[in-house]
C-alpha cells in the first residue's frame, strides 16, 4: 500500500465514523467490506430519499457538508438521488435549499 494511502483514506472516510461502523480495527477495511456496509446503509435509508436534478449533485453535497453531515455515514448521493439517515437531516437540507433542486 502506498505511504500516502492512509492520508487519503482518512480524508475521505472520517475515522470516528469508521470505528463506529467497522470497530476498532477499521484503519482500512477492504473495499468489499466498505461497499457492503455503505450499500446496506443506502438500502436502509430508502424511505428518506429525494430525487434531485443530477446536474445539482455538487450543490446538494455542498449544502449537506456545510450543515456538518458526513458523506457516506449520514447521507449518500448517487445517480440523482439523495438518501439521508434521519428525517431531521432531510428536513434541514430542504430548509437550506434542497427543495429547489428536487426533480419533479
C-alpha positions as CSV (number, residue, x, y, z in Angstrom):
1,X,0.0,0.0,0.0
2,X,1.5,3.4,-0.9
3,X,2.5,5.6,2.0
4,X,0.1,8.4,1.1
5,X,-2.9,6.0,1.2
6,X,-3.5,6.5,4.9
7,X,-3.7,10.2,4.5
8,X,-6.1,10.0,1.5
9,X,-8.2,7.3,3.3
10,X,-8.5,9.3,6.5
11,X,-9.5,12.4,4.5
12,X,-12.3,10.5,2.6
13,X,-13.6,8.4,5.5
14,X,-13.9,10.1,8.9
15,X,-12.1,7.8,11.3
16,X,-14.5,8.2,14.2
17,X,-17.4,7.1,11.9
18,X,-15.3,4.2,10.5
19,X,-14.7,2.9,14.0
20,X,-18.4,3.2,14.8
21,X,-19.3,1.1,11.7
22,X,-16.4,-1.3,11.5
23,X,-15.0,-1.4,15.0
24,X,-11.6,-0.5,16.4
25,X,-9.7,-2.4,13.6
26,X,-11.2,0.0,11.0
27,X,-7.9,1.5,9.9
28,X,-8.6,0.2,6.4
29,X,-11.4,-2.3,5.9
30,X,-11.2,-3.8,2.4
31,X,-13.2,-2.3,-0.4
32,X,-15.6,-5.2,-0.4
33,X,-16.5,-4.7,3.3
34,X,-16.9,-0.9,2.8
35,X,-19.1,-1.5,-0.3
36,X,-21.3,-3.9,1.6
37,X,-21.7,-1.7,4.6
38,X,-22.4,1.5,2.7
39,X,-24.8,-0.3,0.4
40,X,-26.7,-1.6,3.4
41,X,-27.0,1.9,4.7
42,X,-28.2,3.1,1.3
43,X,-30.9,0.4,1.4
44,X,-31.9,1.2,5.0
45,X,-32.4,4.9,4.1
46,X,-34.7,4.2,1.1
47,X,-37.7,5.7,2.8
48,X,-35.8,9.0,3.2
49,X,-34.9,9.6,-0.4
50,X,-35.3,12.6,-2.7
51,X,-34.7,12.6,-6.5
52,X,-32.7,15.6,-7.5
53,X,-31.7,17.1,-10.7
54,X,-28.5,15.2,-11.4
55,X,-26.6,18.4,-12.5
56,X,-27.1,19.7,-9.0
57,X,-25.2,16.9,-7.2
58,X,-22.3,19.2,-6.3
59,X,-24.7,21.8,-4.9
60,X,-26.6,19.2,-2.8
61,X,-23.4,17.8,-1.4
62,X,-22.2,21.3,-0.5
63,X,-25.4,22.0,1.4
64,X,-25.2,18.8,3.4
65,X,-21.4,19.2,4.1
66,X,-21.9,22.8,5.2
67,X,-24.5,21.6,7.7
68,X,-21.9,19.3,9.2
69,X,-23.2,16.0,7.9
70,X,-20.8,13.3,6.9
71,X,-21.0,11.8,3.4
72,X,-21.3,8.0,3.3
73,X,-22.2,7.8,7.0
74,X,-25.1,10.2,7.3
75,X,-26.1,10.8,3.7
76,X,-25.3,9.3,0.3
77,X,-25.8,10.9,-3.1
78,X,-26.0,8.6,-6.2
79,X,-27.3,8.9,-9.7
80,X,-29.6,11.9,-9.0
81,X,-30.9,10.6,-5.7
82,X,-30.1,11.7,-2.1
83,X,-30.7,9.4,0.9
84,X,-30.3,10.5,4.5
85,X,-30.1,8.6,7.7
86,X,-32.7,10.8,9.6
87,X,-35.9,12.7,8.9
88,X,-34.4,15.7,10.6
89,X,-31.4,15.8,8.3
90,X,-33.6,15.6,5.2
91,X,-35.7,18.5,6.6
92,X,-32.7,20.6,7.3
93,X,-31.4,20.1,3.8
94,X,-34.8,21.1,2.4
95,X,-34.9,24.2,4.5
96,X,-31.4,25.1,3.3
97,X,-32.1,24.9,-0.4
98,X,-32.6,21.3,-1.4
99,X,-36.3,21.9,-2.2
100,X,-35.2,24.0,-5.2
101,X,-33.1,21.2,-6.6
102,X,-35.6,18.4,-6.5
103,X,-36.5,16.6,-9.6
104,X,-40.3,16.6,-10.1
